[in-house]
């Protein structure tokens, strides 16, 4: 799937949610919500995150920041 940069996506191989950072060669580059190291994913293994998945990521990130952590540990 070819999602636009900045959209929320799920790596269906691992279930990890990330933000689309770009398209490099045959891969989609994803970065964890809230920051972290990017990873490459094959386009066929990427799908758009649903509203509940985005809300879960936003809540986890906000909770981790409130607790004094930079980002949630996945």
C-alpha positions as CSV (number, residue, x, y, z in Angstrom):
1,X,0.0,0.0,0.0
2,X,1.3,3.5,-0.9
3,X,0.3,5.7,2.1
4,X,1.3,9.4,2.1
5,X,4.1,10.7,4.3
6,X,2.8,11.6,7.7
7,X,0.0,9.0,7.8
8,X,-0.4,6.4,10.6
9,X,0.3,2.8,9.4
10,X,0.6,-0.7,10.8
11,X,3.4,-3.1,9.9
12,X,1.3,-6.2,9.6
13,X,4.3,-8.5,10.0
14,X,4.9,-7.3,13.6
15,X,1.7,-5.3,14.5
16,X,3.8,-2.2,15.2
17,X,2.2,1.2,14.5
18,X,4.3,3.9,12.9
19,X,4.3,7.1,11.0
20,X,5.1,6.9,7.3
21,X,8.4,8.9,7.0
22,X,9.0,8.2,3.3
23,X,9.4,5.7,0.5
24,X,13.0,4.5,-0.2
25,X,13.5,2.1,-3.0
26,X,11.0,-0.7,-2.6
27,X,10.3,0.0,1.1
28,X,8.1,2.2,3.2
29,X,10.0,3.8,6.0
30,X,8.1,3.9,9.3
31,X,9.0,5.6,12.6
32,X,7.3,4.6,15.9
33,X,4.6,7.0,17.1
34,X,6.4,9.5,19.4
35,X,9.8,9.0,17.9
36,X,12.5,6.4,17.7
37,X,14.4,4.5,15.1
38,X,12.9,4.1,11.7
39,X,12.4,0.7,10.1
40,X,11.8,-0.5,6.6
41,X,8.7,-2.4,5.6
42,X,7.5,-3.9,2.3
43,X,4.5,-2.0,1.0
44,X,2.4,-5.1,0.8
45,X,2.9,-5.5,4.6
46,X,1.7,-2.0,5.5
47,X,-1.9,-1.0,6.0
48,X,-3.5,2.3,7.2
49,X,-4.0,2.4,11.0
50,X,-7.7,2.5,12.1
51,X,-9.1,5.2,14.4
52,X,-8.9,2.9,17.5
53,X,-5.2,2.1,16.7
54,X,-4.3,5.8,16.4
55,X,-6.1,6.6,19.6
56,X,-4.3,3.8,21.4
57,X,-1.0,5.1,20.2
58,X,-1.8,8.7,21.2
59,X,-3.0,7.6,24.6
60,X,0.1,5.4,25.2
61,X,2.4,8.3,24.1
62,X,0.6,10.8,26.3
63,X,0.6,8.5,29.3
64,X,4.4,7.9,28.9
65,X,5.1,11.6,28.7
66,X,2.9,12.2,31.8
67,X,4.9,9.5,33.7
68,X,8.1,11.3,32.8
69,X,9.2,8.9,30.0
70,X,10.2,10.1,26.5
71,X,8.1,7.5,24.8
72,X,6.3,4.3,25.6
73,X,8.3,1.1,25.7
74,X,6.9,-1.4,23.2
